[in-house]
Amino acid sequence: MTEFRKFSAALDDAKLTLQTAAATDNSDSATARRDAAEAIRRRCADGDLRRTADKFAAKLEATDDVTEPTFLATLQTARRVRDAAAARVHAEEEGAAADLAAAEEVVAALEAEAPLRTVQKPRYGATMRAKVAAARDRLEATLRTAAEVVDALDVDVAAEEEARERKAADEAARRERAEEASKRAAADARIEEERSEREAAERAAAARRLDAERAQQADEARAARRARRDARRAAEADDRSQKEQASRAWRRGVASVDAALRTLAASAGDAYGDAVAALRDILEAIVEKPDDDARRRLRCANAAFARDVDNFEGGRQVLFSAGFQLTHRSSGVEPAQDDEEDDWQVWESLLVLREPNPLSDGFDAWTAWFDNLKACHARLRDEAERLEASRPSKGLLAGAAPSWVDTKRSLY
């Protein structure tokens, strides 16, 4: 009986709870332990444990109808004889009908006698009755123990309540003394505060005068720095503008390429061959795809471009001859307030080859632009072949965009 095992285990748990509540080394409060013992007492008196015990007691009174074994065997034998006679009748054996009738009379008589041979037998045996009786005794013992523990802990609970009351009274007296001390301290603090306020007012007045003097000096210094910043910006803007105008004013064509190559040869020295190869690759990539904006925009700050071309006088002039123009863009963002410092603003140099629009500029303009580009590329290719460099060029393969092209949004 699983339910009975659960009931027995619940009694064991109740006993353990009472033992824990009664233990003198228990760290829980007396009130908590008394509440636990009182809960066990209620369960045993009229709670779930009592109801379960009463239910098992009621089950012990249940009985089952049981027929005498010998009579039941006689009835089963008569039924088998009747069934055998019925089988013989079905087989049309001689005399089978009379045997079947006699067998049915015997079975009918036995079945009529069956109620007289039936007795009521208790459903549970002596073992189970003993277990239930023992469990009920355990329940009564647990109830008595719980009552004893509750009575014993009532004394401890009263002592705890008395101790709490004494502690509360002591705490109230302590708070009263603290409040009186606080009032005295507050009065002393007000006196000290008034004195401090007077001194602070005097210091604040002196500080305001000093701050005003310093603010005036700071405004004057800031105005001077702003004037120097504006002058520096104007000079840098004028320098950028002059360089951009010079790039736009540079003559286009092969003749200008020749002049620029002579300058480049004098400045590059042994690196002249690599510089020519790099310039050839730049123009060759644009000739392959003239509508690719990225190939027609070069970042002068790119390390590879600076190494092969821009570090030498004449490198940019070759590109100017092909139609490139110098432009600048700021990578900084204007601050929210006017700041005399200029560290946030960085200007980047770009070489941009603008492709004419056949619709707005005319097809003849685009043709002249592309013919000049091809002519300049052919001149650089011839120069590279003439040099017969002793090592492979550091430039890119034909048709590929150089590594220093600017991949940001087009300026046009």
Sine and cosine of phi, psi and omega as CSV:
sin_phi,cos_phi,sin_psi,cos_psi,sin_omega,cos_omega
0.00,0.00,0.97,-0.25,-0.03,-1.00
-0.88,0.47,-0.62,0.78,-0.02,-1.00
-0.90,0.44,-0.61,0.79,0.01,-1.00
-0.92,0.38,-0.62,0.78,0.04,-1.00
-0.90,0.44,-0.63,0.77,0.05,-1.00
-0.89,0.45,-0.64,0.77,0.01,-1.00
-0.90,0.44,-0.68,0.73,0.02,-1.00
-0.89,0.45,-0.66,0.75,0.03,-1.00
-0.91,0.42,-0.60,0.80,0.03,-1.00
-0.90,0.44,-0.61,0.79,0.06,-1.00
-0.90,0.43,-0.64,0.77,0.05,-1.00
-0.88,0.47,-0.68,0.73,0.01,-1.00
-0.90,0.44,-0.64,0.77,0.00,-1.00
-0.90,0.45,-0.65,0.76,0.02,-1.00
-0.89,0.45,-0.68,0.73,0.01,-1.00
-0.89,0.45,-0.63,0.78,0.02,-1.00
-0.89,0.46,-0.66,0.75,0.01,-1.00
-0.92,0.40,-0.64,0.77,0.03,-1.00
-0.89,0.46,-0.66,0.75,0.01,-1.00
-0.91,0.41,-0.66,0.75,-0.01,-1.00
-0.92,0.40,-0.55,0.83,-0.05,-1.00
-1.00,0.10,-0.20,0.98,-0.06,-1.00
-0.91,0.42,0.69,-0.73,-0.02,-1.00
-0.97,0.23,-0.38,0.92,-0.01,-1.00
-1.00,-0.06,0.27,0.96,0.01,-1.00
-0.96,0.27,0.77,-0.64,-0.05,-1.00
-0.99,0.15,-0.19,0.98,0.01,-1.00
-0.95,0.33,0.35,-0.94,0.02,-1.00
-0.94,0.34,0.37,-0.93,0.03,-1.00
-0.89,0.45,-0.57,0.82,0.01,-1.00
-0.90,0.44,-0.71,0.71,0.00,-1.00
-0.90,0.44,-0.66,0.75,-0.01,-1.00
-0.93,0.37,-0.63,0.77,0.05,-1.00
-0.89,0.45,-0.65,0.76,0.03,-1.00
-0.88,0.47,-0.64,0.77,0.02,-1.00
-0.90,0.43,-0.68,0.73,0.01,-1.00
-0.92,0.39,-0.62,0.78,0.02,-1.00
-0.90,0.43,-0.60,0.80,0.05,-1.00
-0.90,0.45,-0.65,0.76,0.04,-1.00
-0.91,0.41,-0.65,0.76,0.01,-1.00
-0.87,0.49,-0.69,0.72,0.01,-1.00
-0.91,0.41,-0.62,0.79,0.02,-1.00
-0.90,0.44,-0.62,0.78,-0.01,-1.00
-0.97,0.23,-0.52,0.85,-0.07,-1.00
-0.97,0.23,-0.80,0.60,-0.05,-1.00
-0.54,-0.84,0.36,0.93,-0.01,-1.00
-0.99,-0.15,-0.46,-0.89,-0.11,-0.99
-0.91,0.41,-0.59,0.81,-0.01,-1.00
-0.92,0.39,-0.63,0.77,0.04,-1.00
-0.91,0.41,-0.67,0.74,-0.01,-1.00
-0.91,0.42,-0.62,0.78,0.01,-1.00
-0.91,0.41,-0.66,0.75,0.01,-1.00
-0.90,0.44,-0.67,0.74,0.02,-1.00
-0.90,0.43,-0.58,0.82,0.00,-1.00
-0.91,0.41,-0.66,0.75,0.03,-1.00
-0.92,0.39,-0.58,0.81,0.04,-1.00
-0.90,0.44,-0.63,0.78,0.03,-1.00
-0.92,0.39,-0.59,0.80,0.00,-1.00
-0.91,0.41,-0.48,0.88,0.00,-1.00
-0.91,0.40,-0.38,0.93,0.01,-1.00
-0.99,0.12,-0.15,0.99,-0.02,-1.00
-0.94,0.33,0.59,-0.81,0.02,-1.00
-0.78,-0.62,0.32,-0.95,0.06,-1.00
-0.82,-0.57,0.57,-0.82,0.07,-1.00
-0.98,0.21,0.83,-0.56,-0.05,-1.00
-0.79,-0.61,0.79,-0.61,0.03,-1.00
-1.00,0.06,0.58,-0.81,0.00,-1.00
-0.84,0.55,0.73,-0.68,-0.08,-1.00
-0.87,0.50,-0.67,0.75,-0.03,-1.00
-0.92,0.40,-0.64,0.77,0.02,-1.00
-0.92,0.38,-0.64,0.77,0.00,-1.00
-0.90,0.44,-0.60,0.80,0.05,-1.00
-0.91,0.41,-0.66,0.75,0.03,-1.00
-0.88,0.47,-0.67,0.74,0.01,-1.00
-0.90,0.44,-0.66,0.75,0.00,-1.00
-0.92,0.40,-0.60,0.80,0.04,-1.00
-0.91,0.42,-0.70,0.72,0.02,-1.00
-0.88,0.48,-0.62,0.79,0.01,-1.00
-0.92,0.39,-0.61,0.79,0.04,-1.00
-0.92,0.40,-0.64,0.77,0.04,-1.00
-0.89,0.46,-0.66,0.75,0.02,-1.00
-0.89,0.45,-0.68,0.74,0.00,-1.00
-0.91,0.42,-0.61,0.79,0.03,-1.00
-0.91,0.41,-0.65,0.76,0.04,-1.00
-0.90,0.43,-0.63,0.78,0.04,-1.00
-0.89,0.45,-0.60,0.80,0.03,-1.00
-0.92,0.40,-0.61,0.80,0.02,-1.00
-0.93,0.37,-0.62,0.78,0.06,-1.00
-0.88,0.47,-0.66,0.76,0.01,-1.00
-0.89,0.45,-0.53,0.85,0.04,-1.00
-1.00,0.09,0.02,1.00,0.06,-1.00
0.87,0.49,0.70,0.71,0.09,-1.00
-0.99,0.12,0.44,-0.90,-0.05,-1.00
-0.95,0.31,0.72,-0.69,0.04,-1.00
0.98,0.20,0.04,1.00,-0.04,-1.00
-0.94,0.35,-0.57,0.82,-0.04,-1.00
-0.90,0.44,-0.68,0.74,0.01,-1.00
-0.91,0.41,-0.66,0.75,0.03,-1.00
-0.89,0.46,-0.63,0.77,0.01,-1.00
-0.90,0.44,-0.66,0.75,0.00,-1.00
-0.90,0.44,-0.67,0.74,0.00,-1.00
-0.91,0.42,-0.66,0.75,0.00,-1.00
-0.90,0.43,-0.64,0.77,0.01,-1.00
-0.91,0.42,-0.60,0.80,0.04,-1.00
-0.90,0.44,-0.66,0.75,0.01,-1.00
-0.89,0.45,-0.72,0.70,-0.01,-1.00
-0.88,0.47,-0.67,0.75,0.00,-1.00
-0.89,0.45,-0.65,0.76,0.00,-1.00
-0.91,0.41,-0.66,0.75,0.01,-1.00
-0.91,0.41,-0.68,0.73,0.02,-1.00
-0.90,0.43,-0.56,0.83,0.07,-1.00
-0.93,0.37,-0.50,0.86,-0.02,-1.00
-0.99,0.12,-0.25,0.97,-0.11,-0.99
-0.84,0.55,-0.70,0.72,0.00,-1.00
-0.85,0.52,-0.51,0.86,-0.01,-1.00
-0.96,0.27,-0.37,0.93,0.00,-1.00
-1.00,-0.09,0.16,0.99,-0.01,-1.00
-0.98,-0.19,0.74,-0.67,0.01,-1.00
-0.83,-0.56,0.38,-0.93,0.04,-1.00
-1.00,-0.03,0.81,-0.59,-0.05,-1.00
-0.87,-0.50,0.71,-0.70,0.02,-1.00
-0.82,0.57,0.63,-0.78,-0.06,-1.00
-0.94,0.34,-0.57,0.82,-0.02,-1.00
-0.94,-0.34,0.57,-0.82,-0.04,-1.00
-1.00,0.08,-0.06,-1.00,-0.06,-1.00
-0.90,0.44,-0.55,0.84,-0.02,-1.00
-0.89,0.45,-0.74,0.67,-0.01,-1.00
-0.92,0.39,-0.61,0.79,0.04,-1.00
-0.88,0.48,-0.63,0.78,0.01,-1.00
-0.91,0.41,-0.64,0.77,0.02,-1.00
-0.89,0.45,-0.71,0.71,-0.02,-1.00
-0.91,0.42,-0.67,0.75,0.02,-1.00
-0.88,0.47,-0.66,0.75,0.02,-1.00
-0.90,0.43,-0.63,0.77,0.01,-1.00
-0.90,0.43,-0.65,0.76,0.03,-1.00
-0.90,0.44,-0.63,0.77,0.05,-1.00
-0.89,0.46,-0.65,0.76,0.05,-1.00
-0.88,0.47,-0.61,0.79,0.01,-1.00
-0.89,0.45,-0.71,0.71,0.00,-1.00
-0.90,0.43,-0.65,0.76,0.02,-1.00
-0.90,0.44,-0.65,0.76,0.03,-1.00
-0.90,0.44,-0.63,0.77,0.02,-1.00
-0.88,0.47,-0.70,0.72,0.01,-1.00
-0.90,0.43,-0.68,0.73,0.02,-1.00
-0.88,0.47,-0.66,0.75,0.00,-1.00
-0.88,0.47,-0.66,0.75,0.02,-1.00
-0.90,0.44,-0.65,0.76,0.01,-1.00
-0.90,0.44,-0.69,0.72,-0.01,-1.00
-0.90,0.44,-0.65,0.76,0.01,-1.00
-0.88,0.48,-0.72,0.70,-0.01,-1.00
-0.89,0.46,-0.66,0.75,-0.02,-1.00
-0.91,0.41,-0.62,0.79,-0.05,-1.00
-0.98,0.21,-0.30,0.96,0.04,-1.00
-0.86,0.51,-0.58,0.81,0.03,-1.00
-0.90,0.43,-0.71,0.71,0.00,-1.00
-0.91,0.42,-0.61,0.79,0.01,-1.00
-0.89,0.45,-0.68,0.73,0.03,-1.00
-0.88,0.48,-0.66,0.75,0.03,-1.00
-0.90,0.44,-0.65,0.76,0.03,-1.00
-0.89,0.45,-0.68,0.73,0.00,-1.00
-0.90,0.44,-0.63,0.77,0.03,-1.00
-0.90,0.44,-0.65,0.76,0.03,-1.00
-0.90,0.43,-0.63,0.78,0.03,-1.00
-0.91,0.42,-0.63,0.78,0.02,-1.00
-0.90,0.43,-0.68,0.74,0.04,-1.00
-0.89,0.46,-0.66,0.75,0.00,-1.00
-0.90,0.44,-0.66,0.75,0.02,-1.00
-0.89,0.45,-0.65,0.76,0.02,-1.00
-0.90,0.43,-0.68,0.73,0.03,-1.00
-0.89,0.47,-0.65,0.76,0.00,-1.00
-0.91,0.42,-0.63,0.78,0.02,-1.00
-0.90,0.43,-0.68,0.74,0.04,-1.00
-0.89,0.45,-0.64,0.77,0.01,-1.00
-0.90,0.44,-0.68,0.74,0.02,-1.00
-0.89,0.45,-0.62,0.79,0.01,-1.00
-0.90,0.44,-0.69,0.72,0.04,-1.00
-0.90,0.45,-0.64,0.77,0.00,-1.00
-0.90,0.43,-0.62,0.78,0.01,-1.00
-0.91,0.42,-0.66,0.75,0.04,-1.00
-0.89,0.45,-0.69,0.72,0.04,-1.00
-0.89,0.45,-0.60,0.80,0.00,-1.00
-0.91,0.41,-0.63,0.78,0.01,-1.00
-0.90,0.44,-0.68,0.74,0.03,-1.00
-0.89,0.45,-0.66,0.75,0.00,-1.00
-0.91,0.41,-0.58,0.82,0.00,-1.00
-0.91,0.41,-0.65,0.76,0.03,-1.00
-0.89,0.46,-0.71,0.70,0.05,-1.00
-0.88,0.47,-0.61,0.80,-0.02,-1.00
-0.92,0.40,-0.63,0.78,0.02,-1.00
-0.88,0.48,-0.68,0.74,0.03,-1.00
-0.88,0.48,-0.72,0.69,0.01,-1.00
-0.91,0.41,-0.58,0.81,0.00,-1.00
-0.91,0.41,-0.68,0.74,0.02,-1.00
-0.87,0.49,-0.68,0.73,0.03,-1.00
-0.89,0.45,-0.67,0.74,-0.01,-1.00
-0.91,0.41,-0.59,0.81,0.02,-1.00
-0.90,0.43,-0.65,0.76,0.04,-1.00
-0.89,0.46,-0.73,0.68,0.00,-1.00
-0.90,0.43,-0.63,0.77,-0.01,-1.00
-0.91,0.42,-0.63,0.78,0.02,-1.00
-0.88,0.47,-0.66,0.75,0.03,-1.00
-0.90,0.43,-0.70,0.71,0.02,-1.00
-0.91,0.42,-0.61,0.79,-0.01,-1.00
-0.90,0.44,-0.66,0.75,0.03,-1.00
-0.88,0.47,-0.67,0.74,0.03,-1.00
-0.91,0.41,-0.63,0.77,0.00,-1.00
-0.91,0.41,-0.62,0.79,0.03,-1.00
-0.89,0.45,-0.66,0.75,0.04,-1.00
-0.89,0.46,-0.68,0.73,0.01,-1.00
-0.91,0.41,-0.65,0.76,0.03,-1.00
-0.89,0.46,-0.64,0.77,0.01,-1.00
-0.88,0.47,-0.68,0.73,0.03,-1.00
-0.90,0.44,-0.71,0.71,0.00,-1.00
-0.91,0.41,-0.63,0.78,0.01,-1.00
-0.89,0.46,-0.64,0.77,0.03,-1.00
-0.89,0.45,-0.68,0.73,0.03,-1.00
-0.90,0.43,-0.64,0.77,0.00,-1.00
-0.91,0.41,-0.63,0.78,0.03,-1.00
-0.89,0.45,-0.66,0.75,0.00,-1.00
-0.91,0.42,-0.68,0.74,0.01,-1.00
-0.92,0.40,-0.62,0.79,0.01,-1.00
-0.92,0.40,-0.64,0.77,0.03,-1.00
-0.89,0.45,-0.62,0.79,0.01,-1.00
-0.92,0.39,-0.68,0.73,0.01,-1.00
-0.91,0.41,-0.62,0.79,0.00,-1.00
-0.91,0.42,-0.62,0.79,0.02,-1.00
-0.90,0.43,-0.68,0.74,0.03,-1.00
-0.91,0.42,-0.63,0.78,0.02,-1.00
-0.89,0.46,-0.72,0.69,-0.02,-1.00
-0.89,0.45,-0.62,0.78,0.02,-1.00
-0.91,0.41,-0.67,0.74,0.01,-1.00
-0.90,0.43,-0.67,0.75,0.02,-1.00
-0.89,0.45,-0.66,0.75,0.00,-1.00
-0.89,0.45,-0.67,0.74,0.00,-1.00
-0.91,0.42,-0.67,0.74,0.01,-1.00
-0.92,0.40,-0.64,0.76,0.03,-1.00
-0.90,0.44,-0.63,0.78,0.03,-1.00
-0.91,0.41,-0.62,0.78,0.02,-1.00
-0.91,0.42,-0.68,0.73,0.02,-1.00
-0.90,0.44,-0.65,0.76,-0.01,-1.00
-0.90,0.44,-0.66,0.75,0.01,-1.00
-0.90,0.44,-0.67,0.75,0.01,-1.00
-0.91,0.41,-0.64,0.77,0.03,-1.00
-0.91,0.41,-0.66,0.75,0.03,-1.00
-0.90,0.43,-0.61,0.79,0.02,-1.00
-0.90,0.44,-0.62,0.79,0.02,-1.00
-0.92,0.39,-0.60,0.80,0.01,-1.00
-0.96,0.29,-0.47,0.88,-0.03,-1.00
-0.99,0.12,-0.20,0.98,-0.03,-1.00
-0.90,0.44,0.70,-0.72,-0.04,-1.00
-0.94,0.35,0.64,-0.77,0.03,-1.00
-1.00,-0.01,0.40,-0.92,0.12,-0.99
0.85,-0.52,0.14,-0.99,-0.08,-1.00
-0.92,0.39,-0.58,0.82,-0.01,-1.00
-0.88,0.48,-0.66,0.76,0.05,-1.00
-0.92,0.39,-0.54,0.84,0.06,-1.00
-0.88,0.47,-0.70,0.72,0.00,-1.00
-0.87,0.50,-0.69,0.72,-0.01,-1.00
-0.90,0.44,-0.67,0.74,0.00,-1.00
-0.92,0.39,-0.59,0.81,0.01,-1.00
-0.91,0.42,-0.58,0.81,0.02,-1.00
-0.91,0.41,-0.66,0.75,0.05,-1.00
-0.91,0.42,-0.65,0.76,-0.02,-1.00
-0.91,0.41,-0.63,0.77,-0.01,-1.00
-0.90,0.44,-0.62,0.79,-0.01,-1.00
-0.94,0.34,-0.56,0.83,-0.07,-1.00
-1.00,0.02,-0.52,0.86,-0.10,-0.99
-0.99,0.11,-0.52,0.85,-0.01,-1.00
0.90,0.43,-0.81,-0.59,-0.04,-1.00
-0.91,0.42,-0.34,0.94,-0.02,-1.00
-1.00,0.04,0.12,0.99,-0.05,-1.00
-0.88,0.47,-0.67,0.74,-0.02,-1.00
-0.88,0.47,-0.69,0.73,0.02,-1.00
-0.90,0.43,-0.62,0.79,-0.01,-1.00
-0.91,0.43,-0.68,0.73,0.02,-1.00
-0.89,0.45,-0.69,0.72,0.00,-1.00
-0.88,0.47,-0.65,0.76,0.00,-1.00
-0.91,0.41,-0.68,0.73,0.03,-1.00
-0.90,0.44,-0.64,0.77,0.06,-1.00
-0.87,0.49,-0.70,0.72,-0.04,-1.00
-0.91,0.42,-0.60,0.80,0.02,-1.00
-0.88,0.48,-0.78,0.62,-0.03,-1.00
-0.93,0.36,-0.57,0.82,0.00,-1.00
-0.91,0.42,-0.62,0.79,0.03,-1.00
-0.90,0.44,-0.60,0.80,-0.01,-1.00
-0.96,0.29,-0.63,0.77,0.03,-1.00
-0.88,0.47,-0.62,0.79,0.03,-1.00
-0.90,0.44,-0.66,0.75,-0.03,-1.00
-0.67,-0.74,0.98,0.18,-0.06,-1.00
-0.92,0.39,-0.34,0.94,-0.03,-1.00
-1.00,0.00,0.08,1.00,0.00,-1.00
-1.00,0.03,0.96,-0.29,-0.04,-1.00
-0.86,0.52,-0.61,0.80,-0.08,-1.00
-0.89,0.46,-0.57,0.82,-0.02,-1.00
-0.96,0.27,-0.33,0.94,-0.04,-1.00
-0.98,-0.19,0.27,0.96,0.01,-1.00
-0.71,-0.71,0.89,-0.46,-0.10,-0.99
-0.90,-0.44,0.72,-0.69,0.07,-1.00
-1.00,-0.01,0.89,-0.46,-0.03,-1.00
-0.92,0.39,-0.38,0.92,-0.01,-1.00
-0.98,0.18,-0.14,0.99,0.00,-1.00
-0.89,0.45,0.74,-0.67,-0.11,-0.99
-0.88,0.47,-0.69,0.73,-0.04,-1.00
-0.92,0.40,-0.67,0.74,0.01,-1.00
-0.91,0.42,-0.68,0.73,0.02,-1.00
-0.90,0.44,-0.65,0.76,-0.04,-1.00
-0.91,0.42,-0.71,0.70,-0.14,-0.99
-1.00,0.03,-0.45,0.89,-0.15,-0.99
-0.77,-0.64,-0.85,0.53,-0.28,-0.96
-0.97,0.26,-0.27,0.96,0.03,-1.00
-0.97,0.26,-0.18,0.98,-0.10,-1.00
-0.91,-0.42,0.69,-0.72,0.06,-1.00
-0.91,0.42,0.70,-0.71,-0.04,-1.00
0.98,-0.22,-0.35,0.94,-0.01,-1.00
-0.90,0.43,-0.76,0.65,0.02,-1.00
-0.91,0.40,-0.57,0.82,-0.06,-1.00
-0.90,0.43,-0.52,0.85,0.08,-1.00
-0.88,0.47,-0.69,0.73,0.00,-1.00
-0.94,0.35,-0.59,0.81,0.07,-1.00
-0.86,0.50,-0.63,0.78,-0.01,-1.00
-0.89,0.45,-0.50,0.87,0.01,-1.00
-0.99,0.11,-0.11,0.99,0.05,-1.00
0.89,-0.45,-0.09,1.00,0.02,-1.00
-0.92,0.40,0.52,-0.85,0.07,-1.00
-0.77,-0.64,0.55,-0.83,0.01,-1.00
-1.00,0.09,0.71,-0.71,0.09,-1.00
-0.61,-0.80,0.24,-0.97,-0.04,-1.00
-0.73,-0.69,0.46,-0.89,0.10,-1.00
-0.61,-0.79,0.52,-0.85,-0.01,-1.00
-1.00,-0.07,0.76,-0.65,0.04,-1.00
-1.00,-0.07,-0.02,1.00,0.01,-1.00
-1.00,-0.04,0.18,-0.98,0.02,-1.00
-0.86,-0.51,0.74,-0.67,-0.04,-1.00
-0.87,0.50,0.79,-0.61,-0.03,-1.00
-0.92,0.39,0.31,-0.95,-0.04,-1.00
-0.92,0.39,-0.57,0.82,0.02,-1.00
-0.91,-0.41,0.42,-0.91,0.00,-1.00
-0.93,0.37,0.89,-0.45,-0.04,-1.00
-0.89,-0.45,0.74,-0.68,-0.03,-1.00
-0.97,0.26,-0.25,0.97,0.04,-1.00
-0.98,0.18,0.43,-0.90,-0.11,-0.99
-0.83,-0.56,0.24,0.97,-0.11,-0.99
-0.92,0.40,-0.39,0.92,-0.09,-1.00
-0.97,0.24,-0.29,0.96,-0.14,-0.99
-0.98,-0.22,0.86,-0.51,0.01,-1.00
-0.81,-0.59,0.80,-0.60,0.01,-1.00
-0.99,-0.16,0.70,-0.72,-0.01,-1.00
-0.91,-0.42,0.69,-0.72,-0.01,-1.00
-1.00,-0.03,0.70,-0.71,0.03,-1.00
-0.77,-0.64,0.59,-0.81,0.17,-0.99
-0.96,-0.28,0.88,-0.48,-0.14,-0.99
-0.84,-0.54,0.76,-0.66,0.08,-1.00
-0.96,-0.27,0.96,-0.27,-0.05,-1.00
-0.99,0.14,0.78,-0.62,0.03,-1.00
-1.00,0.01,0.82,-0.57,0.02,-1.00
-0.89,0.45,0.54,-0.84,0.06,-1.00
-1.00,0.03,0.88,-0.47,-0.04,-1.00
-0.86,0.50,-0.46,0.89,-0.06,-1.00
-0.99,0.17,-0.72,0.70,-0.06,-1.00
-1.00,0.02,-0.61,0.80,-0.05,-1.00
-1.00,-0.04,-0.28,0.96,-0.03,-1.00
0.99,-0.17,0.58,-0.81,-0.03,-1.00
-0.93,0.37,-0.53,0.85,0.01,-1.00
-0.90,0.44,-0.61,0.79,0.02,-1.00
-0.91,0.42,-0.67,0.74,0.00,-1.00
-0.91,0.41,-0.64,0.77,-0.01,-1.00
-0.90,0.44,-0.70,0.72,0.00,-1.00
-0.89,0.45,-0.65,0.76,0.01,-1.00
-0.88,0.48,-0.71,0.70,-0.07,-1.00
-0.95,0.30,-0.58,0.81,0.03,-1.00
-0.90,0.43,-0.67,0.74,0.03,-1.00
-0.89,0.45,-0.64,0.77,0.01,-1.00
-0.88,0.47,-0.73,0.69,-0.01,-1.00
-0.91,0.42,-0.62,0.78,-0.02,-1.00
-0.91,0.42,-0.68,0.74,0.02,-1.00
-0.91,0.42,-0.64,0.77,0.03,-1.00
-0.89,0.45,-0.66,0.75,0.00,-1.00
-0.90,0.44,-0.60,0.80,0.00,-1.00
-0.92,0.39,-0.66,0.76,0.02,-1.00
-0.92,0.38,-0.59,0.80,0.02,-1.00
-0.91,0.42,-0.67,0.74,0.02,-1.00
-0.90,0.43,-0.64,0.77,-0.01,-1.00
-0.91,0.42,-0.65,0.76,0.00,-1.00
-0.91,0.42,-0.66,0.75,0.02,-1.00
-0.92,0.40,-0.59,0.81,-0.03,-1.00
-0.92,0.38,-0.60,0.80,-0.02,-1.00
-0.92,0.40,-0.50,0.87,-0.02,-1.00
0.73,0.69,0.90,0.43,-0.07,-1.00
-0.83,0.56,0.58,-0.81,-0.02,-1.00
-0.99,0.16,-0.15,0.99,0.04,-1.00
-0.66,-0.75,0.37,-0.93,-0.03,-1.00
-0.89,0.45,0.50,-0.86,0.00,-1.00
-0.94,0.34,0.54,-0.84,0.09,-1.00
-0.99,0.16,-0.05,1.00,0.01,-1.00
-0.95,0.31,0.08,-1.00,-0.03,-1.00
-1.00,0.06,0.21,-0.98,0.08,-1.00
-0.92,0.39,0.39,-0.92,-0.03,-1.00
-0.88,0.47,0.64,-0.77,0.06,-1.00
1.00,0.03,-0.19,0.98,-0.02,-1.00
-0.99,-0.13,0.55,-0.84,0.01,-1.00
-0.96,0.28,0.75,-0.66,0.01,-1.00
-0.86,0.50,0.41,-0.91,-0.08,-1.00
-0.94,0.33,-0.31,0.95,-0.07,-1.00
-1.00,-0.10,0.08,1.00,0.03,-1.00
-0.91,0.41,0.48,-0.88,-0.02,-1.00
-1.00,0.03,0.83,-0.55,-0.03,-1.00
-0.99,-0.13,0.14,0.99,0.04,-1.00
-0.97,0.22,0.03,-1.00,-0.05,-1.00
-0.86,0.51,0.64,-0.77,-0.03,-1.00
-0.88,0.47,0.53,-0.85,0.04,-1.00
-0.98,0.20,-0.24,0.97,-0.09,-1.00
-0.94,-0.33,0.00,0.00,0.00,0.00
